[in-house]
Amino acid sequence: MTNRELDLEWMELIKQALDAGISKKEIREFLHSQSQDMKADFKVI
């Protein structure tokens, strides 16, 4: 999968979330929390 394909897939997921009534703030908070979890799991140096 190319970066462009991945970007388009993310854009579609965000659009679906917004269409489902999830706010931009909620999406942002969710992605931020997932990023923190991944950092903890991988113990980024």
Residue pairs with C-beta under 8 A, 6 or more apart in sequence:
1 9
14 27
17 27
18 24
18 27
